[in-house]
Amino acid sequence: MDTKPPVSTQGSTLIEVLVAALVLSIGLGGLVCAQTNALMSARQAHWQQQALRLASDYAEGVRLNGGMSLSAGPLGRWQSRLEQHLPAGQFSVTPGIYASTPTQLEIRWQAGQASKDARLVSYFNP
């Protein structure tokens, strides 16, 4: 009868350990990338929601002012809130040409270091 000596399977070779470490590092790198993208998307959504709320507040202020543009005091307070809630927040107002044409409010802010500015355009009737 031909018997083979038992093969020793104690421990792992250095190559197996390195391959396992490589696979683990690739997986962790993917998780870090996914988490970073999720955080950036959440930040963008927060800024979009802030811009939408500010646009609504501006339109309500104009309506409360009888359809006229905001005076210096309320406009200054609104602009201060804009600058406080949105990074490098700016706005422009384009009134409608006719009475039935809605007013356009455009709010712009810096969306991040590598990306271009984000903007929200809102239309309302005073």
Secondary structure as the mmCIF struct_conf table of DSSP 4:
data_model
#
loop_
_struct_conf.conf_type_id
_struct_conf.id
_struct_conf.beg_label_comp_id
_struct_conf.beg_label_asym_id
_struct_conf.beg_label_seq_id
_struct_conf.end_label_comp_id
_struct_conf.end_label_asym_id
_struct_conf.end_label_seq_id
HELX_LH_PP_P HELX_LH_PP_P1 LYS A 4 SER A 8
BEND BEND1 GLY A 11 GLY A 11
HELX_RH_AL_P HELX_RH_AL_P1 LEU A 14 LEU A 64
TURN_TY1_P TURN_TY1_P1 ASN A 65 GLY A 67
BEND BEND2 MET A 68 MET A 68
HELX_LH_PP_P HELX_LH_PP_P2 SER A 69 LEU A 70
HELX_RH_AL_P HELX_RH_AL_P2 ALA A 72 HIS A 85
BEND BEND3 LEU A 86 LEU A 86
TURN_TY1_P TURN_TY1_P2 PRO A 87 ALA A 88
STRN STRN1 GLN A 90 THR A 94
BEND BEND4 ILE A 97 TYR A 98
TURN_TY1_P TURN_TY1_P3 ALA A 99 SER A 100
BEND BEND5 THR A 101 THR A 101
HELX_LH_PP_P HELX_LH_PP_P3 PRO A 102 PRO A 102
STRN STRN2 THR A 103 TRP A 109
BEND BEND6 GLN A 113 SER A 115
STRN STRN3 ALA A 118 PHE A 124
#
